[in-house]
């Protein structure tokens, strides 16, 4: 397997495939597809209009919401894992894939470059790239959400604190820290309407 990977996937142009794959994986609008398929409606016209798990719960119940959460997280994980297969040992390309899969989720080519808030996709991506930091943020998310009674507040606080958790726990190279900063900034920006409401 290592020999096949080294002969087929080496070189800078081939590394770019990890970016393309990451974007397309992120861009797959899970919530939109499930609601359209099983309810025949556009999730963007229901509740908050977001395609993520929280709004899918409003539209179709917890079972479908959990499915969207799991699939979106799996997309993020898979994007980084694939980057690791194409560019083994490269923190740079894995970090790029983590950010790009989030961008794909937030700005899906399949939905006119609109999309979700990227929380689950970010969690999956960094579960592959920086699992210890993700584990450390779970109590932060749960505690904030319980204290404020708003899931969005938990997401916002995680977006702010996650880069610090990556740096303090992992002491990684600048590529991973930069990816964590970009991910945190994107999470907070995607929740800007929630910040106004809160």
C-alpha positions, 0 to 999 in steps of 0.5 A: 500500500505504501509503495502504491501510494508513493508512486501514484500520489506524490508531487505537488499537483497530486497534493491538490487533489486533497483540497478538491476532495475536501471541498466537495465532501464539505459541500455535500449538503447533508441536511438539505438532501435528507429533508428533501428526500424524506419530507419533500421540502427545502430545509432552507425554508424551515425554521432558522433556514440553516441546513445543519443538524439543529434545524433538521431536528426542528423539521424532522426530529432528533433521529434525522438531526443526529444523522446529519450531525454524524454525517457532517462530522464524518465528512470532515474526518474523511477529508483530513484522512484522505489528505493523509493518504495522499500526502502522508506525514504532511501537516500542511496538507492535512491542515489545508484539508481541515479548513477547506472541508469547512469552507465547502460546508459553509459555501456549498457549490451545490447550494449557490455557495451557501451552507451550514455553520460548519460546527460538526464538520469542523469537529470531524476534521479536527478529530482526525487532525487534533483529537486531544484538543477536540476532546478537551473542548467537549466539556466546554461546549456542553457546559456553555450550552447547559449554562446558557441554554443555547447550543449556538453559545456553546459553538461560539465559545468553542470557536474562540477557545479551540485554537488555544486548546490546540496550542496548549495541548498539542504544541503542534507546528504552525500549520495546525495552529493556523488551521485551528485559528482559521477554523475558530474564526470561521465558526464565530463568523458563521454564528454572527447572527446568533451572536446578535440575537444572544 
